[in-house]
Amino acid sequence: MNLFRTPFFLPRIYPSLQWRIPTKENELFLTFDDGPVPGPTEFVLDELRKVDAKATFFCIGDNIRKHPSVFEKVINDGHAVGNHTFHHLKGWGTSLEKYVENIELCKLQIANHKTHINNFFRPPYGRITFQQIKTVREKYKIVMWDVLTHDYLKNISRKDVLRGSIRATRPGSIIVFHDSLKAERNLTYVLPKFLEHFSSLGFTFKSLPNV
């Protein structure tokens, strides 16, 4: 079992969530959670630019509020933006009312910078209840992942993060990195090599399709 790839049974349990993008092409869908943050987010943007890659940034509303100029850089580079709640709330243990309210607070922060807002939402920690799914899906496409890089873990080596992420990735994979201070050590090592590896194999990197 590859610990970097989502277990096969989860998409069966939660079929209404987006885990992977159906495709016959060599294309990958990079996503970055928990930004925008000065330093890590700007590093990611620089690396994506080198290989003409587009990605989707699932942003925390409070980070948008604190770092509006960094968020503007994401927008200006032509990347897609998704909602990751205002306070990075874990759905489990959070009331439906509070959860939805936090999502809408994040949406307002995004709206301050963009005239067009897509409907992507990713639950922090991947933790969301069936009741929350039912309600959130009325307005948003809930996006999970096919590959979790574990770049935020301190007890795993950078080489293992890279090796595991590459092995788990396949055409159509939605891949999670984190543009956060917590993940910075692994991110700065893994992302350039990950991009280089798949670029050399003829893969392209795209933002999530807004359908």
BELZICOR-V323965 format. One record per residue. PHI is phi in whole degrees, -180 to 180 (NA if undefined). D_FIRST is the distance of its C-alpha to the first C-alpha in Angstrom with 1 decimal. Layout:
BEGIN
phi | d_first
PHI | D_FIRST
PHI | D_FIRST
END
This chain:
BEGIN
phi | d_first
NA | 0.0
-87 | 3.8
-69 | 6.1
-92 | 8.8
-104 | 8.3
-59 | 9.7
-55 | 8.1
-60 | 10.0
-79 | 12.3
-64 | 13.9
-61 | 15.9
-76 | 17.1
-75 | 18.4
-121 | 19.9
-70 | 21.0
-81 | 23.9
-93 | 21.9
-91 | 21.2
-108 | 17.5
-157 | 18.1
-104 | 21.3
-63 | 22.1
-159 | 23.4
-105 | 24.3
-99 | 25.1
-84 | 23.3
-134 | 23.4
-126 | 21.3
-124 | 22.1
-76 | 22.1
-132 | 22.8
-130 | 24.2
-104 | 24.5
87 | 27.1
-84 | 30.0
-81 | 32.6
-135 | 33.2
-57 | 35.7
103 | 34.1
-59 | 30.4
-65 | 31.2
-68 | 33.9
-62 | 31.6
-59 | 29.1
-60 | 32.0
-63 | 33.4
-68 | 30.2
-64 | 29.7
-62 | 33.4
-63 | 33.0
-115 | 30.8
55 | 32.4
-98 | 29.3
-114 | 29.5
-145 | 27.1
-121 | 27.1
-104 | 28.0
-90 | 27.2
-99 | 30.1
-84 | 31.3
-57 | 34.8
-67 | 36.3
-72 | 35.0
-62 | 36.8
-62 | 39.9
-79 | 39.8
-130 | 39.0
-62 | 40.5
-69 | 41.3
-70 | 37.7
-61 | 36.7
-61 | 39.5
-64 | 38.0
-61 | 34.8
-64 | 37.0
-66 | 39.4
-83 | 36.6
84 | 35.8
-88 | 32.4
-84 | 31.4
-127 | 31.4
-123 | 29.5
-91 | 30.3
-127 | 28.3
69 | 31.0
-81 | 34.0
-117 | 32.8
57 | 29.0
-78 | 29.1
-86 | 26.3
-60 | 26.8
-65 | 26.1
88 | 29.4
-113 | 31.3
-64 | 34.0
-59 | 33.8
-61 | 37.2
-66 | 36.2
-64 | 32.9
-64 | 34.6
-60 | 37.5
-68 | 35.2
-64 | 33.6
-68 | 37.2
-63 | 38.3
-65 | 35.6
-58 | 36.8
-65 | 40.3
-65 | 39.4
-63 | 37.8
-65 | 40.9
-66 | 43.1
-117 | 41.8
-131 | 41.0
-84 | 43.1
-106 | 40.1
-120 | 37.2
-78 | 34.1
-111 | 32.3
-82 | 28.8
-136 | 27.6
-125 | 24.4
-71 | 24.2
-54 | 23.9
64 | 20.7
70 | 19.6
-102 | 21.6
-153 | 24.0
-86 | 25.6
-62 | 26.3
-65 | 30.0
-65 | 29.4
-57 | 27.3
-58 | 30.3
-76 | 32.8
-65 | 31.1
-66 | 30.4
-67 | 34.1
-123 | 34.5
-131 | 31.1
-91 | 28.1
-88 | 25.1
-107 | 22.5
-102 | 19.0
-163 | 16.3
-99 | 13.5
-131 | 12.8
-112 | 13.6
-74 | 14.8
60 | 15.4
-66 | 18.7
-87 | 20.5
-81 | 19.0
-90 | 21.4
-97 | 19.4
-130 | 17.2
-74 | 18.9
-62 | 19.9
-67 | 18.6
-69 | 15.1
-61 | 15.4
-64 | 16.7
-62 | 14.3
-66 | 11.1
-67 | 13.1
-64 | 14.4
-63 | 11.2
-81 | 10.0
-80 | 13.6
-145 | 15.1
-54 | 18.6
88 | 19.4
-63 | 16.8
-95 | 18.2
-114 | 17.4
-106 | 18.4
-112 | 20.4
-129 | 23.1
-92 | 26.7
-132 | 27.5
-65 | 29.1
-62 | 26.2
-95 | 23.8
-55 | 26.6
-58 | 25.9
-75 | 22.4
-59 | 23.5
-68 | 26.4
-87 | 24.5
-78 | 21.5
-57 | 23.1
-60 | 25.7
-72 | 23.4
-64 | 20.9
-63 | 23.9
-64 | 25.4
-60 | 22.4
-77 | 22.1
-64 | 25.8
-66 | 26.4
-92 | 24.3
88 | 26.5
-81 | 24.5
-114 | 26.4
-116 | 25.6
-127 | 27.0
-75 | 27.7
-64 | 26.5
-70 | 28.9
-91 | 31.3
-127 | 31.6
END
